[in-house]
Amino acid sequence: MKIWRRNSWVRIKENVSASPLSFGDECLMMLFKIEAGGKVEVHQHPQAQYGVVIKGRGVFIVGGRYIEISEGDSYYIPPGEEHGFSALEDTQVIDIFIPPREDYMKYVRRADEDFSRK
């Protein structure tokens, strides 16, 4: 078992910050903060993405459709599916990427406590 104590925020791009929560060989969990008006441009990646909105409201752009989500909603984005996001208000989401996104691994740090069997 490993424990990460509260991480600090890292600016990913204008109006978008991230806080890596935990990771392993199989997945990466990140907390994202998107300020009102902030956008994540349409993109795709080979990882499956699971998420939940813990605060706020926004719109996913998927396959030319606009899908509004808000606090308490969860979602799944299959590997390779093009998607983007626009925050209608200050929004926080937790995303899990399986396997980990390599481009986000530069933001992670070692666990604060490691109870793994040696």
C-alpha positions in Angstrom: 0.0 0.0 0.0 1.1 3.5 -0.8 -0.3 6.9 0.4 0.1 10.3 -1.2 -0.7 13.2 1.0 -2.3 16.3 -0.5 -0.4 17.3 -3.6 0.1 20.8 -4.9 -1.4 22.2 -8.1 0.5 22.2 -11.4 -0.5 24.6 -14.2 -1.1 22.4 -17.3 -2.3 25.3 -19.6 -4.2 28.5 -19.3 -7.2 28.0 -16.9 -6.4 24.3 -16.4 -4.4 23.0 -13.4 -3.8 19.4 -12.2 -2.9 17.6 -9.0 -1.6 14.0 -9.4 -3.3 11.9 -6.8 -1.8 8.4 -7.2 -0.5 6.0 -9.8 0.8 2.6 -10.4 1.9 0.5 -13.3 -1.7 0.0 -14.4 -3.3 3.5 -14.0 -3.0 7.2 -13.1 -5.5 9.2 -11.0 -5.5 13.0 -11.4 -7.5 15.8 -10.0 -8.1 18.6 -12.5 -9.3 22.1 -11.9 -10.7 24.0 -14.9 -11.6 27.6 -14.4 -14.8 29.0 -15.8 -14.3 29.6 -19.5 -11.3 27.2 -19.6 -11.1 24.7 -22.4 -9.4 21.4 -23.1 -9.1 21.3 -26.9 -10.5 18.3 -28.8 -7.9 15.5 -28.6 -7.5 11.8 -28.3 -5.2 9.3 -26.5 -4.7 5.6 -26.4 -5.7 5.3 -22.7 -9.2 4.7 -21.4 -10.4 7.6 -19.3 -12.9 7.3 -16.4 -13.9 10.4 -14.5 -16.3 12.1 -12.1 -17.3 15.7 -11.7 -16.8 16.7 -8.0 -17.6 20.4 -8.4 -19.0 22.6 -11.1 -20.4 22.2 -14.6 -19.1 21.9 -18.1 -19.6 20.6 -21.7 -17.9 17.7 -23.3 -17.4 17.8 -27.1 -17.6 14.3 -28.4 -18.1 13.4 -32.1 -19.5 16.8 -32.9 -22.0 16.5 -30.0 -22.1 18.8 -26.9 -22.9 17.0 -23.7 -23.4 18.9 -20.5 -22.2 17.4 -17.3 -22.3 18.6 -13.7 -21.4 17.8 -10.1 -21.9 14.1 -9.4 -21.9 12.9 -13.0 -19.4 10.3 -14.0 -18.1 9.4 -17.5 -16.1 6.9 -19.5 -14.1 7.8 -22.7 -12.9 4.8 -24.6 -9.3 4.7 -25.9 -8.9 6.7 -29.1 -12.2 8.6 -28.9 -11.8 12.3 -29.7 -13.1 14.6 -27.0 -12.7 18.1 -25.5 -14.1 20.0 -22.6 -15.3 23.6 -21.8 -16.0 24.7 -18.2 -19.2 26.6 -17.8 -18.2 27.4 -14.2 -15.2 26.6 -12.0 -15.0 22.8 -12.3 -13.1 20.0 -10.6 -12.9 16.5 -11.9 -11.1 13.3 -11.0 -9.8 11.4 -14.0 -8.4 7.9 -14.1 -6.3 6.9 -17.1 -5.7 3.2 -17.9 -2.8 2.7 -18.6 -1.2 5.9 -17.3 -0.8 8.8 -19.7 2.9 9.2 -20.3 2.6 13.0 -20.9 1.2 13.4 -17.3 3.8 11.2 -15.6 6.2 14.2 -15.4 3.8 15.7 -12.8 3.7 12.7 -10.4 5.9 12.2 -7.3 6.8 9.3 -5.1 4.3 8.3 -2.4 4.7 10.0 1.0 4.3 6.7 2.7 5.0 3.2 1.3 3.7 0.2 3.2 4.5 -2.3 0.4 6.0 -5.6 1.4 9.7 -5.6 0.7 
